[in-house]
């Protein structure tokens, strides 16, 4: 692994791709030897970040695969580095590409841009959970992925975005519930006492909403999230009302 690190910056793309494959295998082999793995990961990190943020899309894809492997083996070690060096770039890339994929035709699914979007969406959820990200960083992930819940996006990107939110539900279910209802609110919440203001959420029903289908699926999953290791996006009962809403209703101001 040490001898490969300097080759991450080689001018030849094929060599960079091969070195990234080798690094991923090295992480797998050294996972039981953290005293050796962590120093090597520290040394490789600057070059890996460069591959993730400023390289050919094929190298970015391969580097993101290495990042996911590292996230599963070096969680605490990787958290601050990921949030500072990588997450802003990934989030910005998702936001920038979302309008492109929303208006693209079927052929778009064969492009490197689509494959990169899909890989990032598929990897962000597990990384959020394994790295135990804080609220601010979780919000960055959610904000970048929300637009991919739209029915205007390719189906595979919608599915991958929903998987991100399934992982966010496990980390912070109340915030995820509120965020989804800001996109689409399928029911009206009546205060427990006439003297209390009703809870007003922006995702009002009664008008066409491209997020409705994805939000409904996720809200149904959220209801059973506590009893399931990882929901499977099957239809079920209606949306739930977590502690956050009950608290908001109790503390609402009197007219």
PyMOL commands that set and color helices and strands:
alter all, ss='L'
color gray80, all
select helices_A, chain A and resi 2-9+13-30+34-53+57-73+75-103+106-110+112-130+135-149+155-171+173-183+212-223+225-227+243-251
alter helices_A, ss='H'
color red, helices_A
deselect
rebuild
show_as cartoon
